[in-house]
């Protein structure tokens, strides 16, 4: 088929294609087609056409929508370049995607020219009057006549970059078939009505902003375009233009509700993705009849993978729904086998919406970047894989140019951890790289965060691992409490009234330098808004990239904004002891990246700066590991009252079943909080430096000796485990 707009204008010439939210100006499909035909003709007159890759660095305005369709009309691949990036970053993307040209506008011309000057042979064109002699105006030539090429489903329609939270951003080619199939599957889940109007306030270089541009033409519906996001203005536009659908990240939705209380009853769908949706936010939407659809998607899947309807979220807070039509989702265990419902593992996806692969480095091969333990290399891929890898004619991307090192027998390994419940609903927990290994036990941060979010005084939570000398890593939680967060003035009054111990909170942090961001999320697809305090209605917010200023000083000085004893008890009733956070800090809102995901590097920095251990017991670490230190007031243990001769007598060897020791057995004791459990029927072996037969004596010694023993046992167990799950210590 030809470009999709050329088909739509024949079917719906007088229907409204586009509305500019700033002033309400509207374009019919005939008007939009005329604009696109002129732009495409001028691009063709400059020598651009089928097989070219055109980078676009323009603001999110009507002209950018025209360029999306104009590149398709001439048979070129659309490559959006984020306008918030630096010239160095833009240059890297130009080089990485081997662009044939860059199109800019007046506001982005300096960045475009600086970036292109670093790459030889890449011309720069402007849709406005150029200010630099190095830039050519698109309007400097008359439009050329065009014979639009035919598109096949295997032809690459666009190339977008992943968010890069787990490393260097990767270029993801999406074929016409990927985007078309995604639009069809989304329509099956969300529905399409003749009077639908979808508001776009997200960046057009993310899939969450770009997908509606393509879908509205396929559906024959109206696109309402905002040139940026602010909470009050976006909420008002939904009401003013009878918007029926909008894509948001949780932070954006919360700010809109805070600003306006509720949203217009014209809304039929609020597609909520880009980050986990807190249960409190879902309940709030339900109370105010806001039709929220939590979704899980990623750039590599042309947007949605699973989506939950409002009805499906009832009683299933935290779910992102079932897979969309045509998409296969498998949760695999550490051996790469499908996991049973309820068990966690890596999410793997396949189907017609999934990219054929990442663009390989120039001169590299399709296995480049694969590490030991990654998904199988391409020669091990199941031949039934639904993603196309055959040579592509139109724009010249063949299988030799694709990196498929993340593909395996069940499809693309997403790097996300999740689980299916018994009813087939997916729950996404965290990135594989976010997994915490504490004392040899695997802890999924998403599971811990889900539990902590259920506490009434908590708005949101980010859970990360921090380096720990005893446990390898310790679980740490940054808790967002919204308006409950102490103000600076309240803190000053507290400081005046009391003289807190400056070192009181040092136990929660080792003073380590902040770790690199281990989070992933290629997925999300939205630009988060800036701090609400600097926002005014009708003005565009800038992304918030700075770490929030602490109102509670370093070391946890100042009153905790929640009842920490009750908070810990709440968590202890729902989580095994080794999953309990050993370091907690509080903020008004979580720090986020420009794509709306939690900024984990900033999160770790805050936790290192002012995190503290919320558990009241001085022996909390020992209790977590299943140790029960002796009460110093108790009489000396039998081993301490023996004569020297008796003390030198050899101890009897322990039973190989490890069942001795009673309730305080170091290996099996400790109940739910035991992090060094021995499984039923498992043989228990010696840990380095501690004789199992001496376990009872270790547990009955003084707190300091028990702490030393805990460190020794934990270190040995962690070494034996190789960093994975421990079985019987």
N, C-alpha and C positions, 0 to 999 in steps of 0.2 A: 504494500500500500504506500501511498504518498504520505507526506507529513500530515499529522492528525488534524491540524487546523484547516487544511484545504478540504478535507472531507466534512468537517463540522460546519463550515460556512455554507456548504450546499444543503445540509440538512436543516440548519437553524439560522438562516441569515439575519433575521431581525431580533433574535433573542439577545438579552444582555450578556455579554461575555465578561466584562470587567468594570468595576467601580473603584474609583480612587477615593479612599476614605477621607483624605484631607479636605476635599471640597465637594465630593459627591458627583464629580464628572463621570459619565458612563460611556462605554464603547459597546456597540453591538458586535456580533461576530463578523459582520461585513466591515465595520470600522477597523476592528483588530486585524482582519485579514489584509486590508489595504495598507495598514502600517507595517505589517510583517513583510508583505510583498515588496514594498519600497526598500526596507532595510536589507532584505535578502538580495535584492538586485544590486544594491550598492556594495555589499560584501562580495558578490560575484564579480563586479566590475573591478574590484581591487585584487582579483585573482584568487579569491578564496572559494572553496567548493568541496565536492565530495572527497572524503578521505582525509580532510584536514581536522585538526583539533584547535578549537578557538577558545582561549582563555578569556573570561569576562570578569572585569573588576569594576563594577558599577554599583551605585546605591540600590536599595530595594525599591525601585520605582517602576512606573509603567514601561519605560524604555527597556528595562531588564526583562520584563515579561515578553516584550517584542523580540528581544535577542534570543530568548529560549526557543521560540518558534521559528525564528529566521534561520538559526543554525540548522535546525532540522529540515527546513525547506531546501537548503542548498546541499544537504547530505553530509554536513559536518558534525563533529562531536562537541557538545557543549561542556566546557570545563569551568565551573564557577570558582573564583578565587576570593577568599574572605577579605573584605575591606578592612577588618580590624588587624590584619597581619602586617608585619613590618616588610620593608622592601627585601630584606635578606630572606625572609620566609617565603615571600612571593617568588623570588628568584629560584629558590630551591624547588618550588612546585612547577614553575615553568620548565625547568630542566628535567624534573622527574617525569613529567608527562609529555615531554618533547613537543611543546606547542608550536603551531605554525604562525600564530598571531595572538596578540592581546588587544582586547577592546576595553577602553576605559571611558570615564566621563570627567568633566572638569574637576570635581572634588577629589578624584582618585588618580588624576594624571601624574602628579609628582611621584607617587609610589610606583605607578606602573612604569614610568620611564626609568626610574632608578633601578627597579628590578630587572627590566628587560635589557638594560645596558650591561648587566653582568652575564648575560647569555648571548652569544654571538648569533646574529642572523634572525632575531625575532622582532618583526615590525610591531609598532604600537599604533592603534587607530583610536580616535575619540568620536563619540556620538555628539560631542559639543564642539565649539570652536577651540582648536588647540592653542595652548599658550607656549609650547616648546617646539622648536624647529624639528625635533626628533620625532614628533607625533604628526600623523596624517589624519585629517578630518574625513570621516566616512562620507560626509556630504560633499566632498570636493569633486566627486565624479557623479555622473548621471547613472541611474539604475540600469543594469544590463538585463536583457531578456533572459529568462531562465526556463530550463526544461527540468522540473523537479525530479530527482531520482526516486526510484522505488525503494522502500525500506523493507528489510526482512527482520524477523524476530531475533536473529542472531547478531544483528548489526549494533555496535555500541552507540547508544544514544547520548550518554553523558558520562563524565568521570568525576567522582566526588572523592574527597579525602576523608579518611577516618579521623576521629577526634584526637588520636595520638596520645591518649592518657597512659598507654602502656609502652610507649616508645615513639619512634618517628612516625608521623602520620603516613598512612599507606594510600596510594591512589586506587580507587575501586571503579572499574568500568561497569556500567549497568547497560544492558542491552535494551532495545526496544521491547523485546519480549518480556524482560524482567519488569519494566515499568508498567507495561500493558497488563500483565498477569497480576501485578500488585493492585492495580486499579480495579480489576474484576473481582479479586478476592475481597478487597475492602468493601466494595459495593454489596457483596453477598452478606457481609457481617453488619455493616452500618446502614445499608439501604440507601437508595437514591430517589429523590423526589424532584418533580419538574421545577419547583420553585426554590430549590436548595441554593443557598448562598454561603460560601465558605470563606471565612476571614483568615487572611494570612498576615501575621505580625512577626513571623520568625524570619531569620536570615534565609535568603534564597540560595546560599551555598551549602546549607544543610538540607538533608532529604525531607525533614519535616516541613520546610518552607517551599521546597521545589516540587514535591509530589503533587500538591493541590493545583499547581500551574498546569501540569500535564493532565491530571484527572479531570479538571473542570471542562477541558476541551473534549475529552473522551465522553464525559457524561452529558455535555451540553448544558451545564449549569453555570452559575455566576461566581466569579472570583472577586472578593472584596479585598483590596490591597492597602495595608498600612505601611508607611515608610518608617517603621520602628515601633517599639512597644513602650507604653506606659500604662499603669494599671487602670487608672480612672478613664483615660481616653479610649483604651481598648474596650472596656466594659460599655462605655457610652456608644461606641461604634456598633457593637453588637445590637444594641437597642435601636439605634438610628437607621440602620440599613437592614433590619429584619434578618439578621444573620442566623443561619440554622446550624452551622458547624464551625468549629475552631479547633486548632491543635495548640496545646499548651504544655508546659512543664509544671510540676507541682508548685514551685515557687511563684510562678506567674499567676496561677489560679488563686493561690492563697492571697496574694496581694490584691487581686481584683475583688475578691470577696471582702477583704478587710476594708477596701476603699468604698465599695458600693453595697455591701451587705449580701446581695444576691445578684443573679444575672438575668437577662431578659428571658421571658417565657417563649420567645421565638426560637430559642436554641433547641435543637433536636439531638445534637451530638457534641460533647466536649471530649476530644480524644486526648487522653492524658498520658504522656510518656516522658522519656528522657531521664527519669530518675524514679526510685520507688515512691509510690503514693502513700503517705501516712494514713493509717486507718482513721485518724481523727478528721482528716480532710475529706475522705470518702463519706464518712458519716455526716459531716457538715453539708456536703453537697446533697445528700439524700434528704436532710432536714429541710433544705430550701429548694428542693425539686430541680436541682441542677443535674442534667443527664450526663454523668461522667462515665467514660469508657476507658478504664485503665488498659494500657497496651504495652507490649514488649516488641521492640523493633530495632533495626540497625541499618546502617548505610548499605551493608552487603546484601540486605534483603529488600532493597528498594522501599523501605519503611516498615510496615507492620509484619509481625510474625504471628503473634497471638493477640487477641483483644477480648476483654470481658465486657459484657453488657451490664447495665445497671442492675438488672434482676439477678445476674449471676454473681455479683459481688455481695449479695445479701448472705450473711453467714459465712462468707469466704473472704474476709478482709485480707488483702495482700496478694490475691490472685491476679494474674494478668490474662486469664481466660484460656480458651482452647485455641489450637492452631487454626489459622485461616484456611479456607478451601484450597487444596492443592499443595499445601506446605506440610512436610513431614518433620516432626520435632521428636528427637530422641534424647533422653538423658542417659549418658553412659558413665559407668564406674571407672575406677582407676585402671582397670584392665581393658577398657574400651568396649565392654559389653553393656547391653541395655540394662539399666537399673530398674528395680521393682518400684511400684508406686510407694511413695513415702520416703524412699532413699534418695539422697542427694548425689549429684554428679554433674559433669559438664554438659551443657546444652549443645546439641548438634542439629543442624537444620539442612534441609535439602528441598528442592522443588523449583518450579519455573520462575520464581521471584529472586532466586539466589544468583549472585554474580558468578560468572564463569571463572573468576580468580582475580588476584591482585595484579596490577601491572608490574612485571619483573623489572629489576634494575637493568639499565642499558648494559649490554654485554654479559648479563647474568643468565642464569637458567631458571627453569620453573621450580627448582627445589631450593633456590637461594633463600636463606633465612631460616631454614628448618634446623632445629636443634634436636639433640637427643631427647627422646620422650615426647616430641611433637607428634602431630597427626602424621599418618603415613605419607610418603612422597608420592608424586603422581603415578609412578609405575605400579604402586600398590593399590590404586583407587579401583573400587568396584566398577565394572564396566556398565552397570545399570545406573550409575550416577546421572541424575536428571539434568544437571547443569551442563550447558553446551560447551565443548572445548574444540570443536572443529574450526578450521580456518574461516575467518570472517572476510568477506569480499569487500564490503563497502569502505571500511575504514582501516583495514589491514591489520587487525589484531588476531594473530593466530595463537595456537596452543603454546608455541615456543616462546611467546611474549608474555605468558601468564605465569604467575607464581601460585601454585596450588598446593603448597606445602601444608596448609591448614585444612585440607580436605582429606577425608577418610571414607571408609565403607558406608557410613551413615550420612555423609555430607560434610558441610563446613563446620569445623569446631569453632564455636563462638568465643570461647574463653570465659563464658559466664557459667556460674554455678546455679543450679535450680533443682526442683523436684516436681513430679506430678503427684497430685493427691489421688485418692481412690476413684474419684469421679472424672479424672482426666483433665483437671484444671492445673495449669502451670503456675508455679511460684518461683520467682527469680530471687536469688539470695544475694549474690555478690560476684565479683570476678574471681577466676581461679587464682590469679596472682594476689588477691586480697586474703586468701586463706591463711589463718593464723595457726602455727604449730607451737603449742605451749606445753612444755613438759612432755613432749612426744605425743600429745593428743591433738587431733585436728579440730579446729573451731571455725565454723562458717560465720563471718561477721554479720551476714544478712539475717541469719537465724537469731543471733543475739539482739540485733537492732529491732527486729520485728517484735520481740518480747518486750524490750524496753519502751517501745513506742506505745504499748498498750497501757502504760502507767498514766493515770489521769492528768498529771501535771507536766507531762512531756509532750512537746509539739513534734519533735523530730530527733533522730539520733544518727550519728555516724560512728561506726565501730571499726577500729584499725588495730594492727599489732605494733607494739613498740619493743625494741630490743630490751632484753632482760638478762642479767648475769646468771640468775638461778634457773629460770624457766626457758631460756632461749628467746621466747617472745612472751609478752604479757598482753592480755586483752585490755584495750582502752576504749573509752566511750566519750565522745563529745556530744553533750546533751543540749538541744535547743529548747528553751522554755518560753520564748516569746516575751510577752509583757511582764512575766514573772522575773525576768532578769533584773538584778539590782541596778538602779541608776547610779551614776557617778556621785550625785549629791547624797544618795542614801548610803553609799559606801563611805563617803567622807564622814558622815555622822557616826557610822559604826566605828571607824578608826579613832574618832575623837573619844568615843565612850569606852573604848577598851584598848588594851595593848597586846595584840595578838603576837604569838611566837612566829618570827619570820621564817623559821625553818619547819613550821608545822606541816607544810604540804610537800616537803622535799622527797618524802617516801614514794610519792607517786611518779616521779620522773628521775631518770638517771643522769639528766643533763646532756644526753646525747644530742648530736646535731640532727636536725630534721632529716628524715629519710626521703629518698626519692619516691615519687608517686608510683605506687604499684597498682593503681586502679586501672580498670579498663573501660570499656564502654564505647565501643565504636558506635554504639547505637545512637544515642540520642541525638536529637536532631533539632534542637531549639536553642535560641539565644536567651539566656536568663536576663532578668531585669536587674538594674542597679539597686543600691540601697534605697528603701522607700522614703527614708527621711529627707533625701535630696530631691525627691520627685515632686513635680507639679503637674496638674492635669493639662493634657494637650502637649506636653513636652516629651521628647524622646529620652528614655533613660539609657545611660551608658552601662556596659557590663561591669559588674563589681568584681574586681580582681585583687582587691587588697584584703589582708587579714583584718577581721573586725577588731576594734580596740577593746581591750578587756575592761569590764567594769568590776570584775573580781580580780584582784592582783595576783601576780605570780605566786605559786605555792598555795593557791586556794584561799588566800587571805580574804576575809569577808564572809558574810553568811551565805550558806548554800541556799539557792532559791527553791529547793524542794526538801521535804523531810527525808534525809538520806537514810536513816535507819529503816523507815518504812519502804523506801525505794529499794534498798538492798534486800529486805525480806521478800518483797514482791518478786525480785529477780531470782532469789534463792529458791522460791517455791516452784519456779518454772524452768530453771536451767541447772544443769549439772555444775558442780562446784568449779571445775576447771574452765567453765565458760563465763564465770562471773567477771565483770570488769574489775581490774586491780587499780586502774587509773581512770578518774572521771574529771571532766571540766565542764563548765556551763557557758553557754553563749545565748544571745537573743535569737540569732539565726545561724544556720550552718554556712560556712564559706563554700562558694560554688564557682565552677569554671564558667566561661562564657557559653558553654553548651548546656548549662543547667545541672550538670552532675556535681556531686560533692567533690570539692578540692581537697584531696587526701593529704597532699603535702602541707597545705595550710592547716588542715585538721591536726596533723601530727605536731606541727610547730606550736599550736595552741596547747595541746596536751603536754608537750615537753615543758612549755613555759609555766603553766599554772595548774596542771593536773595533780590530783591528790587521790589517795586511796580512801574510798567512802566507807570501807568496812571498819567497824569500831574496834574489833578484836586485834590485839597486838600479835596474836598468833594466826591471823587470817590466812596467810600463805600456807601454814602447816595444815590448817583445817581444810583448806581447798584441796590439798593433796591427800587427804585421808588420815593425817596424823592427828593424834589427840595428846598434846603435851601435858605432862603431869602438873598437877597443882603444886606450886612451891610449898604450900602449907601442909601437904600430905607427908606422912612419915617416909623416911628413906626407903627406897625399893630394896628388896631382898638382896639384890646384887651389890648394893652399896654398903650393906651391913655385914657382909661376909668377911672372914679373916683373910689375910693375904694368901695363906695356903689354899683356902677354899676358892679364892678368886682366881688362882692360877690353874685350877682344875679345868680340864677341857669340857666344853659344852657339848651335849648330845646333838648329833646332826638332825636337821629338821626333816620331816616327812616329805617325800618328793611331791606329794599332792599340794603342799603349801597350805594345809587346812588348819595348822595349829595357830595359837595366838589369841583365840577368842575374839571378843568384840573390838579389841584395840589392835588387832593384827594389822601391821603396816601394809601388808600386801592386799588383804581383802577387806579391811575395815574401812569405816568412814562413810558408808551409805552412799547416797546420791552424789555427795561431794567428793567421792574418792576418785582422784585422777590417776591412781596407780592400781587399778583393780586387777584381780586375777580372775579370768573367766572361768565359769564352771567347767571342771574337768581339765583345765589347762595345767600343764606342768609349770611350776614357778621356779625360776632359776635365780642364781645369785646375781645381784647388780654389782658393778665395780665398786670395791671398797666397803661393802656392807654384807656381812654374813646374814643370810635369811634367818638362821637360828637365833640371831641376836636381835631380831626385830622388836620383841616385846621390851627388851632392855632399852633399845634406842627410844622407843615411844615413851618410856617411863623416866627418862633422864630429864635434866633441866631443859628449859626452853631453848637456850643457846645451843646445847648439844643436839637437840632435836632438829633445830634449824640446819645445823651442819649436815646431819644425816639426811635431811630432806633434799639438800642440794646435791649430796653424793648420789642418793638413789635416783634423783631426777636426771642427773647428768649421765649416769650409766644407762638408764632406760632410754634416754633420747639417743645416745650413741648406738644402742642396739637396734633402735627402731629405724634408723636411717632417715629420720624425718617424716616417716609415714605413720599410719595408725599403729598403736601398740596392741599386742595381743598377749594378755596375761603378764604384762610388764616383763 
